[in-house]
Amino acid sequence: MEELVMGLELDYDQWTETLTGKFGLQRYRADQICQWIYQKKIFDFQEMTNLSKELRGKLADAVMVAPPILTREETSKDGTKKYLWQFHDGERVESVLLSQEGRLTACLSTQVGCPLACTFCASGEGGFVRDLSGGEIVGQFLAMEKLAGRDIDNVVYMGMGEPFLNQESVFKSIKILNEPKMRGLGIRRITISTAGIVPGILALAEAQMPVKLSVSLHAPNDRLRSKLMPINKKYPLASLLEALRRYQSATNDRVTFEYLMLEGVNDLPEYAYELAALLKGLSFYINLIPYNQVEGSKYKRSSAGRIKAFSNILSQLNIEHEIRRERGSDINAACGQLKRISA
């Protein structure tokens, strides 16, 4: 039996090649089918009414368009939604839909589990299982958009996993979502968040793919950052900052730094001064993020007073920043709270 073509894994050129080469169809059929899938959120060929009944049957037998299966949905008191998705092999990931001022942002996962083992994050607790394919990443977005019943405005690769350790799939998913004949999501509405994977940052600069870049920093020196984020031992701050300078030289884009506020760990006043000195010369913005509690964690959220004091120092040093408003923490949907849940 001939192997099924996995439709969500195809970019626009691959759809065209598949339909012309495998089925002998004209090129415009790719436009029709991509419109059904990416704009109308129709995943069943039998519902694609501008295709003949015979063609629908042929495509249904040979091509599968299958977003992940929703196994659980939770809604926060602030309107944030968290979804648990199951893929064809039974593996599961969580992703999040944020609603702010009428705009929807999808927070997508890129791996089942996470290999980085950051000490404050739930995503790595169950270990790393596997990368998601480009189609599995796109599938989360399409399934969320269908459930929402409206267009999602922004995408952040900030769910489970490290995007730059699954670079090929992430870049392909961006290409699919951005393609005008598919979803047509503006490239500047897409953000990749990394823990500081230097080769990935350099690859993004070289790819001339003008998505936004966010870096989880969380400490202003190697000693502390290596305790919080073991990946810092492989890519210490000097190499990370050099990569970011090269990235900015190539793109002229500002970088956002995420800084988790941990009581008595990284929220001391001297660290605010050290942070400003560390980032001097870069074009950047800092998000101060109140820590979201993870079950069994040794860390606590910095008090509002300590966060404010840290913020005041940054203001005095003319550092652009904001204190991030927490969203979804009551359903464990906030930064660092997503995790692998077994069937």
VOPAGU-2260 file (C-alpha; in pm, 1 decimal, decimal comma):
REM VOPAGU-2260
SITE   aa  ch    i         X         Y         Z
SITE  MET   A    0       0,0       0,0       0,0
SITE  GLU   A    1     134,5     339,9     -94,4
SITE  GLU   A    2     233,4     559,1     200,3
SITE  LEU   A    3       2,9     849,0     280,3
SITE  VAL   A    4     123,8    1199,5     202,0
SITE  MET   A    5     112,5    1410,2     520,8
SITE  GLY   A    6     -42,5    1731,8     392,3
SITE  LEU   A    7      54,8    1962,1     677,4
SITE  GLU   A    8     422,5    1880,0     615,8
SITE  LEU   A    9     405,0    2034,7     266,8
SITE  ASP   A   10     501,0    2391,0     188,5
SITE  TYR   A   11     340,1    2561,7    -110,3
SITE  ASP   A   12     596,9    2441,4    -364,6
SITE  GLN   A   13     565,0    2086,1    -234,0
SITE  TRP   A   14     185,9    2100,6    -262,6
SITE  THR   A   15     224,1    2211,5    -623,6
SITE  GLU   A   16     478,3    1937,8    -700,7
SITE  THR   A   17     264,7    1670,9    -531,6
SITE  LEU   A   18     -57,4    1765,5    -708,4
SITE  THR   A   19      99,5    1806,7   -1053,6
SITE  GLY   A   20     339,3    1510,8   -1030,3
SITE  LYS   A   21     140,1    1254,0    -832,4
SITE  PHE   A   22    -208,9    1335,8    -954,5
SITE  GLY   A   23    -147,4    1509,9   -1287,6
SITE  LEU   A   24    -346,0    1815,0   -1175,1
SITE  GLN   A   25    -305,3    2176,0   -1278,9
SITE  ARG   A   26    -107,9    2409,7   -1053,6
SITE  TYR   A   27    -409,3    2614,2    -948,5
SITE  ARG   A   28    -537,4    2315,5    -750,4
SITE  ALA   A   29    -265,1    2384,4    -493,3
SITE  ASP   A   30    -409,1    2732,7    -442,0
SITE  GLN   A   31    -758,4    2589,9    -392,3
SITE  ILE   A   32    -653,9    2324,1    -145,0
SITE  CYS   A   33    -425,4    2553,9      54,7
SITE  GLN   A   34    -708,8    2804,7      78,4
SITE  TRP   A   35    -939,7    2539,5     223,5
SITE  ILE   A   36    -682,3    2424,3     478,5
SITE  TYR   A   37    -514,2    2747,6     584,5
SITE  GLN   A   38    -786,6    3006,1     544,8
SITE  LYS   A   39   -1110,5    2812,7     588,1
SITE  LYS   A   40    -969,2    2550,4     831,8
SITE  ILE   A   41   -1125,2    2263,5     641,0
SITE  PHE   A   42    -916,3    1947,6     681,2
SITE  ASP   A   43   -1149,3    1693,6     515,1
SITE  PHE   A   44   -1119,8    1673,0     135,4
SITE  GLN   A   45   -1484,6    1567,2     112,9
SITE  GLU   A   46   -1582,1    1916,8     230,7
SITE  MET   A   47   -1375,4    2094,7     -37,1
SITE  THR   A   48   -1671,6    2165,5    -261,6
SITE  ASN   A   49   -1492,8    2329,1    -555,3
SITE  LEU   A   50   -1315,3    1997,4    -624,3
SITE  SER   A   51   -1494,6    1724,3    -817,4
SITE  LYS   A   52   -1631,5    1430,9    -619,9
SITE  GLU   A   53   -1389,0    1197,4    -797,9
SITE  LEU   A   54   -1088,4    1417,1    -712,9
SITE  ARG   A   55   -1197,5    1449,5    -351,1
SITE  GLY   A   56   -1202,8    1072,0    -324,4
SITE  LYS   A   57    -857,4    1035,1    -479,9
SITE  LEU   A   58    -705,0    1295,9    -249,3
SITE  ALA   A   59    -874,8    1153,2      60,5
SITE  ASP   A   60    -722,2     811,5     -16,4
SITE  ALA   A   61    -370,0     944,3     -69,7
SITE  VAL   A   62    -325,1    1260,6     142,4
SITE  MET   A   63    -388,4    1311,7     513,0
SITE  VAL   A   64    -443,8    1659,8     657,4
SITE  ALA   A   65    -448,0    1596,2    1030,6
SITE  PRO   A   66    -398,8    1858,9    1299,9
SITE  PRO   A   67    -331,8    1716,0    1647,3
SITE  ILE   A   68    -620,6    1581,6    1853,7
SITE  LEU   A   69    -741,7    1804,7    2135,7
SITE  THR   A   70    -747,6    1601,5    2457,3
SITE  ARG   A   71    -799,4    1881,8    2708,5
SITE  GLU   A   72    -877,9    2253,5    2711,7
SITE  GLU   A   73    -856,1    2486,0    3012,3
SITE  THR   A   74    -951,7    2853,1    3037,8
SITE  SER   A   75    -789,5    3094,8    3282,2
SITE  LYS   A   76    -977,1    3363,8    3470,4
SITE  ASP   A   77    -794,7    3615,8    3245,8
SITE  GLY   A   78    -915,5    3443,6    2926,7
SITE  THR   A   79    -593,0    3257,7    2848,8
SITE  LYS   A   80    -656,7    2912,5    2703,8
SITE  LYS   A   81    -431,5    2609,7    2741,1
SITE  TYR   A   82    -462,3    2310,3    2510,8
SITE  LEU   A   83    -325,8    1957,9    2544,5
SITE  TRP   A   84    -268,2    1804,8    2200,1
SITE  GLN   A   85    -204,8    1442,9    2106,9
SITE  PHE   A   86     -11,5    1342,2    1794,8
SITE  HIS   A   87     -31,7    1026,6    1581,8
SITE  ASP   A   88     220,0     838,9    1798,9
SITE  GLY   A   89      38,8     921,1    2123,1
SITE  GLU   A   90     287,1    1185,5    2238,6
SITE  ARG   A   91     139,1    1504,1    2382,4
SITE  VAL   A   92     233,3    1870,0    2415,7
SITE  GLU   A   93      70,0    2177,2    2560,8
SITE  SER   A   94      28,6    2509,8    2385,6
SITE  VAL   A   95    -138,7    2836,3    2481,7
SITE  LEU   A   96    -363,8    3100,1    2328,3
SITE  LEU   A   97    -333,1    3446,2    2482,7
SITE  SER   A   98    -591,2    3722,4    2439,7
SITE  GLN   A   99    -480,6    4081,8    2500,6
SITE  GLU   A  100    -660,7    4396,1    2390,9
SITE  GLY   A  101    -852,7    4208,9    2123,9
SITE  ARG   A  102    -541,5    4041,9    1977,3
SITE  LEU   A  103    -476,5    3668,4    1989,4
SITE  THR   A  104    -127,2    3523,4    2028,7
SITE  ALA   A  105     -50,6    3153,6    1984,8
SITE  CYS   A  106     233,6    3016,0    2196,0
SITE  LEU   A  107     353,1    2706,4    2009,9
SITE  SER   A  108     558,2    2409,0    2129,5
SITE  THR   A  109     843,9    2278,5    1916,5
SITE  GLN   A  110     949,8    1963,1    2102,9
SITE  VAL   A  111     790,4    1691,2    2314,0
SITE  GLY   A  112     955,3    1770,6    2646,3
SITE  CYS   A  113    1274,8    1975,0    2654,6
SITE  PRO   A  114    1643,1    1876,6    2674,8
SITE  LEU   A  115    1769,5    2194,1    2843,9
SITE  ALA   A  116    1671,7    2118,0    3206,2
SITE  CYS   A  117    1650,0    2481,0    3319,0
SITE  THR   A  118    1608,4    2458,6    3695,3
SITE  PHE   A  119    1302,2    2684,9    3714,4
SITE  CYS   A  120    1099,3    2534,0    3425,6
SITE  ALA   A  121     844,5    2252,2    3418,7
SITE  SER   A  122     890,6    2168,2    3050,1
SITE  GLY   A  123    1211,0    1972,7    3103,9
SITE  GLU   A  124    1094,6    1776,1    3407,2
SITE  GLY   A  125     981,3    1473,2    3207,5
SITE  GLY   A  126    1292,3    1480,7    2993,1
SITE  PHE   A  127    1316,1    1511,0    2616,6
SITE  VAL   A  128    1125,5    1269,7    2393,1
SITE  ARG   A  129    1145,1    1397,9    2034,8
SITE  ASP   A  130    1129,4    1696,4    1802,4
SITE  LEU   A  131     801,0    1801,0    1647,3
SITE  SER   A  132     780,1    1806,7    1269,3
SITE  GLY   A  133     703,5    2127,1    1083,9
SITE  GLY   A  134     350,7    2000,9    1021,6
SITE  GLU   A  135     296,7    1920,1    1388,8
SITE  ILE   A  136     396,6    2274,7    1480,1
SITE  VAL   A  137     169,2    2423,6    1213,0
SITE  GLY   A  138    -107,0    2185,9    1320,8
SITE  GLN   A  139    -118,2    2337,9    1669,3
SITE  PHE   A  140    -173,9    2680,5    1515,0
SITE  LEU   A  141    -445,6    2566,5    1273,6
SITE  ALA   A  142    -630,1    2370,9    1542,2
SITE  MET   A  143    -622,5    2671,9    1777,4
SITE  GLU   A  144    -740,3    2903,9    1502,8
SITE  LYS   A  145   -1030,9    2672,9    1418,2
SITE  LEU   A  146   -1132,3    2653,7    1785,8
SITE  ALA   A  147   -1104,9    3032,2    1822,1
SITE  GLY   A  148   -1325,3    3086,3    1517,0
SITE  ARG   A  149   -1112,8    3381,2    1407,3
SITE  ASP   A  150    -765,0    3469,7    1287,3
SITE  ILE   A  151    -478,8    3452,9    1534,0
SITE  ASP   A  152    -272,8    3772,9    1514,7
SITE  ASN   A  153      69,9    3665,8    1643,7
SITE  VAL   A  154     279,2    3354,0    1695,6
SITE  VAL   A  155     552,8    3298,8    1952,7
SITE  TYR   A  156     771,0    2989,0    1949,4
SITE  MET   A  157     782,7    2997,0    2326,7
SITE  GLY   A  158     602,1    2679,6    2436,6
SITE  MET   A  159     765,0    2348,5    2524,7
SITE  GLY   A  160    1110,5    2285,7    2383,1
SITE  GLU   A  161    1397,9    2491,9    2244,6
SITE  PRO   A  162    1315,9    2612,3    1890,9
SITE  PHE   A  163    1676,6    2633,7    1773,9
SITE  LEU   A  164    1738,5    2269,3    1867,9
SITE  ASN   A  165    1464,2    2184,9    1616,2
SITE  GLN   A  166    1566,2    2450,2    1369,4
SITE  GLU   A  167    1471,8    2280,3    1041,6
SITE  SER   A  168    1113,0    2209,7    1151,3
SITE  VAL   A  169    1071,2    2555,4    1305,0
SITE  PHE   A  170    1197,0    2735,0     994,8
SITE  LYS   A  171     972,7    2521,7     772,9
SITE  SER   A  172     667,1    2595,4     988,5
SITE  ILE   A  173     742,7    2968,4     963,6
SITE  LYS   A  174     770,4    2939,9     584,4
SITE  ILE   A  175     429,5    2765,6     571,4
SITE  LEU   A  176     253,7    3011,9     802,5
SITE  ASN   A  177     404,0    3313,2     623,8
SITE  GLU   A  178     333,4    3196,9     266,3
SITE  PRO   A  179      69,5    3432,5     115,4
SITE  LYS   A  180    -105,3    3144,9     -63,7
SITE  MET   A  181    -127,9    2949,9     260,5
SITE  ARG   A  182    -189,5    3125,3     593,6
SITE  GLY   A  183     -25,4    3456,7     499,2
SITE  LEU   A  184      76,1    3547,8     854,9
SITE  GLY   A  185     301,9    3854,8     853,3
SITE  ILE   A  186     664,1    3767,2     922,5
SITE  ARG   A  187     693,5    4045,0    1183,2
SITE  ARG   A  188     408,4    3885,4    1374,5
SITE  ILE   A  189     627,1    3583,3    1449,5
SITE  THR   A  190     874,8    3559,2    1739,8
SITE  ILE   A  191    1129,3    3287,3    1815,1
SITE  SER   A  192    1228,3    3257,3    2180,9
SITE  THR   A  193    1558,6    3087,0    2260,9
SITE  ALA   A  194    1754,8    2998,1    2572,3
SITE  GLY   A  195    2064,3    3117,0    2388,0
SITE  ILE   A  196    2153,3    2854,5    2126,2
SITE  VAL   A  197    2433,6    3034,3    1944,3
SITE  PRO   A  198    2430,4    2836,2    1615,7
SITE  GLY   A  199    2054,5    2893,9    1587,0
SITE  ILE   A  200    2087,3    3268,8    1633,4
SITE  LEU   A  201    2356,7    3282,7    1365,5
SITE  ALA   A  202    2148,1    3064,2    1132,9
SITE  LEU   A  203    1851,1    3297,0    1176,8
SITE  ALA   A  204    2068,9    3594,5    1083,6
SITE  GLU   A  205    2197,6    3412,0     776,6
SITE  ALA   A  206    1849,6    3295,4     671,2
SITE  GLN   A  207    1735,2    3658,7     633,4
SITE  MET   A  208    1405,3    3557,3     790,5
SITE  PRO   A  209    1298,2    3878,1     967,5
SITE  VAL   A  210    1103,2    3724,3    1253,3
SITE  LYS   A  211    1149,2    3878,7    1596,4
SITE  LEU   A  212    1399,8    3728,6    1839,5
SITE  SER   A  213    1360,7    3685,7    2213,8
SITE  VAL   A  214    1633,9    3552,1    2443,6
SITE  SER   A  215    1573,3    3399,1    2786,4
SITE  LEU   A  216    1856,0    3555,1    2987,8
SITE  HIS   A  217    1755,6    3541,6    3357,0
SITE  ALA   A  218    2100,8    3630,1    3494,0
SITE  PRO   A  219    2369,3    3892,0    3423,1
SITE  ASN   A  220    2675,8    3670,4    3475,3
SITE  ASP   A  221    2794,0    3319,9    3386,3
SITE  ARG   A  222    2815,8    3193,4    3744,6
SITE  LEU   A  223    2449,6    3253,9    3817,2
SITE  ARG   A  224    2319,3    3179,9    3469,1
SITE  SER   A  225    2491,7    2840,8    3459,0
SITE  LYS   A  226    2319,3    2747,9    3785,6
SITE  LEU   A  227    1979,7    2843,1    3645,1
SITE  MET   A  228    2033,7    2730,9    3285,9
SITE  PRO   A  229    2288,0    2450,4    3225,9
SITE  ILE   A  230    2300,1    2538,6    2853,8
SITE  ASN   A  231    2504,6    2843,9    2956,2
SITE  LYS   A  232    2803,6    2613,6    3014,0
SITE  LYS   A  233    2798,1    2528,7    2643,5
SITE  TYR   A  234    2713,0    2878,3    2521,4
SITE  PRO   A  235    2835,7    3123,5    2787,8
SITE  LEU   A  236    2739,6    3487,2    2784,1
SITE  ALA   A  237    3043,1    3604,7    2586,5
SITE  SER   A  238    2958,5    3373,0    2294,8
SITE  LEU   A  239    2586,5    3451,7    2321,4
SITE  LEU   A  240    2643,4    3826,1    2311,8
SITE  GLU   A  241    2887,1    3796,3    2021,3
SITE  ALA   A  242    2622,5    3599,0    1828,9
SITE  LEU   A  243    2363,4    3866,6    1906,5
SITE  ARG   A  244    2597,8    4141,7    1786,3
SITE  ARG   A  245    2643,2    3951,0    1460,5
SITE  TYR   A  246    2267,5    3897,8    1440,0
SITE  GLN   A  247    2200,2    4269,1    1484,4
SITE  SER   A  248    2469,6    4360,8    1235,9
SITE  ALA   A  249    2291,3    4143,3     978,1
SITE  THR   A  250    1930,8    4236,3    1062,6
SITE  ASN   A  251    1927,8    4572,0    1247,9
SITE  ASP   A  252    1658,1    4415,2    1468,2
SITE  ARG   A  253    1612,7    4483,1    1836,0
SITE  VAL   A  254    1634,9    4180,0    2065,9
SITE  THR   A  255    1400,1    4121,5    2357,2
SITE  PHE   A  256    1552,7    3974,4    2673,1
SITE  GLU   A  257    1335,7    3778,2    2915,5
SITE  TYR   A  258    1441,4    3808,1    3279,6
SITE  LEU   A  259    1259,1    3588,7    3531,0
SITE  MET   A  260    1239,8    3747,6    3876,2
SITE  LEU   A  261    1342,1    3491,6    4141,5
SITE  GLU   A  262    1330,8    3592,3    4507,4
SITE  GLY   A  263    1681,9    3632,3    4650,9
SITE  VAL   A  264    1841,5    3468,7    4346,6
SITE  ASN   A  265    1868,5    3717,5    4059,2
SITE  ASP   A  266    1669,1    4016,1    4185,1
SITE  LEU   A  267    1937,3    4193,8    4389,4
SITE  PRO   A  268    1996,7    4562,8    4302,1
SITE  GLU   A  269    2356,3    4497,8    4196,6
SITE  TYR   A  270    2232,3    4258,0    3929,9
SITE  ALA   A  271    2030,3    4535,3    3767,4
SITE  TYR   A  272    2349,3    4741,6    3726,1
SITE  GLU   A  273    2537,8    4433,1    3603,9
SITE  LEU   A  274    2262,5    4359,2    3351,7
SITE  ALA   A  275    2279,1    4709,1    3206,4
SITE  ALA   A  276    2657,4    4687,2    3171,7
SITE  LEU   A  277    2639,4    4341,5    3013,4
SITE  LEU   A  278    2402,5    4447,9    2736,8
SITE  LYS   A  279    2567,6    4779,8    2655,5
SITE  GLY   A  280    2605,0    4832,1    2282,0
SITE  LEU   A  281    2310,9    4614,1    2184,0
SITE  SER   A  282    1967,9    4733,1    2074,7
SITE  PHE   A  283    1735,8    4562,3    2319,3
SITE  TYR   A  284    1427,9    4560,3    2539,1
SITE  ILE   A  285    1388,3    4374,0    2869,0
SITE  ASN   A  286    1081,2    4195,3    2999,2
SITE  LEU   A  287    1090,5    4147,3    3375,7
SITE  ILE   A  288     876,2    3840,1    3438,4
SITE  PRO   A  289     740,5    3759,8    3786,6
SITE  TYR   A  290     819,2    3390,8    3842,3
SITE  ASN   A  291     527,3    3154,0    3792,8
SITE  GLN   A  292     535,0    2882,2    4056,1
SITE  VAL   A  293     615,9    2528,5    3940,2
SITE  GLU   A  294     517,8    2238,2    4164,5
SITE  GLY   A  295     815,6    2115,8    4366,8
SITE  SER   A  296    1035,2    2412,0    4268,9
SITE  LYS   A  297    1281,2    2557,9    4518,0
SITE  TYR   A  298    1228,0    2906,2    4375,1
SITE  LYS   A  299     984,5    3174,3    4480,4
SITE  ARG   A  300     857,0    3479,7    4299,1
SITE  SER   A  301    1028,6    3806,2    4382,0
SITE  SER   A  302     810,0    4036,0    4588,0
SITE  ALA   A  303     641,0    4327,2    4412,4
SITE  GLY   A  304     871,9    4561,5    4604,7
SITE  ARG   A  305    1189,9    4389,6    4486,1
SITE  ILE   A  306    1067,8    4381,0    4127,9
SITE  LYS   A  307     983,7    4749,8    4145,9
SITE  ALA   A  308    1324,0    4834,9    4294,0
SITE  PHE   A  309    1497,8    4639,6    4016,4
SITE  SER   A  310    1280,2    4817,6    3758,5
SITE  ASN   A  311    1359,2    5159,0    3909,6
SITE  ILE   A  312    1732,6    5101,0    3870,3
SITE  LEU   A  313    1686,9    5005,3    3504,5
SITE  SER   A  314    1481,0    5320,9    3454,8
SITE  GLN   A  315    1753,8    5534,1    3612,1
SITE  LEU   A  316    1999,5    5375,0    3367,3
SITE  ASN   A  317    1764,3    5452,7    3074,1
SITE  ILE   A  318    1709,9    5084,6    2999,9
SITE  GLU   A  319    1386,8    5020,5    2809,0
SITE  HIS   A  320    1188,5    4754,2    2988,8
SITE  GLU   A  321     853,9    4656,1    3134,1
SITE  ILE   A  322     723,6    4438,4    3414,2
SITE  ARG   A  323     529,8    4166,3    3236,3
SITE  ARG   A  324     175,2    4112,7    3348,6
SITE  GLU   A  325     123,0    3748,2    3434,3
SITE  ARG   A  326    -134,5    3556,6    3233,3
SITE  GLY   A  327    -266,3    3203,5    3268,7
SITE  SER   A  328     -78,8    3109,6    3584,9
SITE  ASP   A  329    -396,2    2979,6    3752,2
SITE  ILE   A  330    -412,8    2700,2    3491,4
SITE  ASN   A  331     -32,9    2649,0    3472,3
SITE  ALA   A  332     -23,3    2813,1    3129,3
SITE  ALA   A  333     228,8    3088,4    3203,7
SITE  CYS   A  334     599,1    3103,9    3115,3
SITE  GLY   A  335     783,1    2795,0    3238,7
SITE  GLN   A  336     469,9    2605,4    3341,6
SITE  LEU   A  337     399,2    2396,3    3029,6
SITE  LYS   A  338     492,7    2030,1    3054,8
SITE  ARG   A  339     471,0    1694,2    2887,6
SITE  ILE   A  340     167,7    1497,0    3004,1
SITE  SER   A  341     160,7    1127,2    2922,0
SITE  ALA   A  342    -147,9     952,2    2793,2
